[in-house]
Amino acid sequence: MSTPEQNRQPQIHPTAVVDEGAVIGQGTKIWHFCHISAKSVLGDECQLGQNVFIDNDVVVGNGVKIQNNVSLYKGVMVADQCFIGPSAVFTNVINPRAAVVRKSEFKPTQLEKGVSIGANATIVCGVTLGAFAFVGAGAVVTEDVKPYALVVGVPAKQVGWMSAFGETLQFDEQGMATCSGSGQQYQLKDGQVKLVS
């Protein structure tokens, strides 16, 4: 029987490659065929599905879930409690050409706390996804996404708002909405949503 302390140790599948120098947080699970680069940081209690690649200088916060076949390249920063769906794609150069070296032109991509990204979505580099933003499956994000915004389509457009609990928010005439899952209240004011209680 394992002890609580043993349960907090990182669990790394034998097929995964973790380069020397990588920082792996307590309780983090890394599954088959992953590659974690030497200068990367994974927080506590993360879960990485099969075939995930984490590049140098990528920082992943605590409680992040990264599903199968996702690559996070240099310039991607992931805050706590984000969800990245299977086969989601992140770019790091706006105008790539095989014959032109543009490593000095990598553009940063920021996922703020609680962001969810659906399967097969593409996040073009240089954008910020605001806290608890929700990117629908297959969407192509080419510009910043507001906190709590729900975006879908190609290119991605905002079609609504989502609570931190993951439920659609319906605002009344006073700009107030209650999450049906958590009971928390949100306010929509000047095109921005914030949690009020």
N, C-alpha and C positions, 0 to 999 in steps of 0.2 A: 504493500500500500504506500502510495506516495505522500509526502508531507506537503503542507502548504508552500514551504520554501522551494521544494522541488518543482511544484506546479508553476512557480513564478520564473523558472529558468526558461530561456528561449528554447523552442523546439524546432530543430532544423533537420529536414529530411536528408538522408545520405546522398541523394542525387543533386542537392542544391550546392552551389558554389558561393561561398562567402569569403571574399578577399580579406586578407589580413589588414586590419585597421578599421574595418567597418564597425560601426557602433550599433548593436542590436539590443533593444530594450527588454525589460523583464516581461515574461509572459507572451512574447511575440512568437507566432507560429509561421514558419516558412516551409512551403510544401514543395512538391517535386519540380526539379529542373529550373529552379530560380537561380538568378545570378545577382549578387549584392556586391557592388563595387567598393573599393577600399576607402574612399573618402565620402561615404554616404552615412546617413544617420536614420535609424528606424526607432520610433518611440516605443513605449510600453504597450502591451496588449494589442498589437497589430496582427492582422491575418493576411498572409500573402498566398494566393492560390497558385496553381501550377503555371510554370513558364513566365514568371514575372521578372523583369529586369529593372534594377535600380542603379542609375548612373552615378558617377562621382559628383559630389557637391549637391546631391539631392537630399533634402531634409523632409522626413515624414513624421508627423506628430503622433500623439497617443491615440489608441483606439481606432486606428484607420483600417478599413477593409479594402484590399485590392484583389479583385477577382482575376481569373485566368487570363493569360496572354496580354498583359499590360506592361508597357515599357515607360518608365519615368526617366526622361533625359535631363541632362544638366540644365538648370534654369527653372525646373519645376519645384515648387515648394508647397507642401501639403500640410495644412493645419490639423488639429485634433478632430477625431470622429468623422472624418470624411469617408464616403463610400465611392469606390471607382469600379464600375461594372465591367464585365468581361469584354475583352477586346477593345476597350476604349483606347483612343489614340491621342498622343500628345506630340506636337511638333516643337522644334526650337529655332527654326530658320524660316523667315517669310518667303524668301525667293531662292530655294535651293537649286544648285546646278552641280552635277557630278564633277565637272571639270574646274569648279571654282570653290576654293576653300573659304568658308565663312564662319569658322569657329569663333572668331572674335565678334561675330554679329548675333550670337545666340540671344534670344529675347526671353525674359523671365515670364513665367506663368504662375499665378498665385491662386491656390484654393484656400479660402478662409474656412473657419470652423464649420463643421456640419454639412459641407457641400455633398450632394449626391449626383453622380454621373451615370447615366444609363448605359446599357450594353451598346457597343459599336459607335458610341459618340466620338466625334473628333473635336479636340480643343486646339485651335490654332494659337501659336505662341504669342505672348505679349498681352494677354488678357488677365483680368482678375475676376474670379467667381466669388461673389459676396457670400457672407455667412448664410448657411442653410439654403443657398440657391439649389435648384433642382433642374438638371439637364436631362431631357427626355432621351430615350433610346434612339440612336441613329442621328441625333442632331449634330450640326456642324457649327460650333461656337466661334465667331470671328470678332466679337467685341465684348467688352465688360458686361457682366451680368450682376444686377442689383441683388443685395441680400434678400432672401426669401422669394426671389422671382422664380417662376416656372417658365422654362424656355424649351421650345421644340422646333423641329424643321430644319431645312437647308436653304439659306443660312438660318441659324436659330433666331427665333423671335419670341418675345415674351407673350404668353397667353394667359397668365394668371399669377397667383401667389400661393406659396406653400408654407405651412407651419414647420417649426423645428421637429415636430412629431411625424411629419410626412403626410399631412392631410391638406386638401385644398381649402383655401380661405375665401369666404364670401363676405365682403364688406358691406355694411349698411350705409344709410345716408349720412351718418355721423362719422363714417370712416373707421368703424370698429368691427372686429370679427372675433369669433371664438372658435378655437380649434376643437373639432368634434372628437378627437382622440384624447387630448390632454386636458381640455378645459381652459387652457391658457388664452389670454386675450391679447389681440394685436391691434395696432393703430396704423392706418394708412394716412399719411399727411405729406403733401408736396411731393408725391410720387415715390415716397419711401415708406417701407414698413418697419415697425419696431415692436418688440415684445413689451407689453406694459404691465402684465400681471400673470 
